Amino acid sequence: MSRLVIVGAGAFGRELYGWVSRSPGYLRPGETTVFISDDLNALAAYPRFDGLLLGSLSGYAPLEDDRVLLAIGAPAGKRAVVKTLREKGATFASFVHSSVIVSDDAAIGEGAVLCPNVVVSCNASIGSFVSVNLAATIGHDAAIGEFCSLMSHVDITGGVKLEAGVFVGSHACVLPGVSVGEDAVIGAGSAVIRRVSAGTTVAGVPAQRFFGSRPKS
């Protein structure tokens, strides 16, 4: 039995379920879509998903034909889940919605998720397990490191470099050629005009270091 296993049964997981179900040719013949989640009540309020939650991550045993697709926004959460699933021998899937425009010379890594209306320009690279939400744009020669998460309407302009695990909030913009260090957080609506150090949270226009609580994802 072939299964597409969506990891995460929150809003992102439910969205992915709808998109893959309506993407001609994405699901294999006879393949079913199911969920795993540590929140065993995550789908209880949604009757259309009755019986589709297999159980928790710890209890999941991959079948030979399973494809695993991540529906997790937090970069640290993605890292932890991928580590656990690799140890279980899981095979990961990527998803690129049919409305996405990807340049022929762009590169997309294992386990990436590109949501509707994303644009990836020439010579851009997207690392493994990156999620790019609705209508985000990635400019020419930009490099997005593994486990990054870009929320909706983000604008990553030409030549930008995001190191691994960066989280970029909705409607944020990173100006051409700017680098953002590993595990940094860029607040929603921010305009990043200069380098952001690793592990730093920035917010505002122009973006400045934010000393309050880190944004929740």
Secondary structure, 3 states (H helix, E strand, C coil): CCEEEEECCCHHHHHHHHHHHCCCCCCCCCCEEEEECCCCCCCCCCHHHCCCEEECCCCCCCCCCCEEEECCCCHHHHHHHHHHHHHCCCCECCEECCCCEECCCCEECCCCEECCCCEECCCCEECCCCEECCCCEECCCCEECCCCEECCCCEECCCCEECCCCEECCCCEECCCCEECCCCEECCCCEECCCECCCCEEECCCCEECCCCCCCC
